[in-house]
């Protein structure tokens, strides 16, 4: 792989972009100057599109992402296990005999959202899973009807 040779200002600019700064902030932090905001924004935009800078930013972001994944043990399996714990806890709230209807509705909605997220993470769906019923419709259900609905979704 070719070594990306950036001058010092380009490297500072690219590092600032990787660290989340705006193009304008990165441009000024790197020591570049411009007559006015429009010129600064235009020149900063040109730098972001520079092939070497864009490649450097991409590689640095990949490296940063891998470090974060490693540091926090963010494997798909661990994320799925975490979501399953959340879903199990919410199911306990829903199943609780002393849980009021409002709390059950909120727990059901949270569980549905957690399941939607889980299916996307697991790669089963690319888009949000369609909703069977809305929260408004849930409020109109009796406790028994809601429990039957929950069981049918699980």
Buried (B, 14 or more C-beta within 10 A) or exposed (E): EEEBEBEEBBBBBBBBBBEEBEBBBBBBBBEBEBEEEEEBBBBBEEBBEBEBBBBBBEBBEEEEEEEEEEEEEEEEEEBEEBBEEBBEBBBEBBEEEEBEEEEBBBBBBBBBBBBBBBBBEEEEEEEEBEEEBEEEEBEEBEEEEBBEBBEEEE
